[in-house]
């Protein structure tokens, strides 16, 4: 069975393209348009890794990371963001994220982050 990677991003183009790439890498993939949608999905209990946008309407990526900690659900997180704010990146990693990638990122950088998440 292939590990499930969930993508949570309000950007439709990311939700449409990233799952195809993840499947090409050998993962199962599901995409969600919001943190709230992910939290109420059947993937909440089965996700092996989360690719999570930092800035979304409603619950932000950092707020979802905190919510997962409160629920004691430890899912490796690879953040993605369009903002080049190093302090936010540092905060995410300090709170336990595997990595924080700045958009646009290369396939090889994403694959390296996913490999780190699963090892």
N, C-alpha and C positions, 0 to 999 in steps of 0.2 A: 504494500500500500504506500502510495506517495504521500509525503508530508504535506499538510494543508497550510498554505500561506494565504492570509487574508489581507486585502488591500482596503484601506479606509481613506477615501479622498473625495472631496466635493467636486473635483475636476473630472468631468465626464470623459475627457480624452485619456486621462490616466487610468480610470476604471475600465475603459475599453481596451487599451493597449497592454497594460502591465500584466493582466492575467494570461494573455497569449505568450508573453515572454517567459513568465514563470513556468508555464506548462512546457515550453521549449527547454527550460532548464531541468525539467523532470519533477516539478512540484505539482500538486493539485492547487487550484486557486479559486477564490471567491472574492468579489468586490462589493463594497458597501459605500453609500454616498455620505454617511454620517456615523459618528461615534455611537449615537443612540440606536441607529439601525443595527450596527454590529452587536451592541450589548443585548438586544432582544432577539438575535438570530440563533439558529441552531449551531452556528459555527463558534459561538462564544466558548463552549466547552471543549471543542475539538481543534481549534487553531493551534498550529505548531509554531507559527511566527506571524507577526503583524507588521505590515508595511503601512505606516501611519503618517498622514499629512499633519503638519504642525498647526496650521491655521485653517480652521473650518468654521462655518456658521454653527451656532449652538455650542456644543461641547468641543473644545479644542483638543488637539492631540495630547498636549501635556495634561489636560484635565482627564482624558481617558486613561492615560498612564497612571495617574493618581487613583482613579476609580478602580482600576484593575488591582492596584496594591491594596486598596481598602477591602476589596472582595477576596483578597489572597489568591488571585488568579495570575500566576507568573508566566506570562507569554513573552518570549523574546521580541523586542520591538526594534525595527529599523525605521527611524523617522525620515521623512522626505519633506523638503521645504523650498519654497521659492525665495525666501528671505536669507540674506547672507549674514545674519546676526549670529556671530560666534558665541555670544553669551548665552543665547537660547540653546544653541547646540551643546555647549558645555553643560548647561543645566540638565538637559535631557539625558546625557551620558552619565552625569553624576547621579541621576535618579535611577540608573540601571539600563538605559537603552544600549543596544549593541552598537549602533552607529546612527549618525544623522547625515544624510546625503543632501547636497544642494542641487536643486533642479537647474539645468538638465544634468543628469548623471549618466555615466556610461554603463553599458550592460556588464562589463567586467567588474566595475566598482560595486554594482548591486549584487552580483553573484558572490563576490568576496564577503560582503556583509551578510548575505544569507548563509553562506558556509560557516561564518563565525557564529551566527545565531543557532545553528543546528549542531554545533560541536562544543 
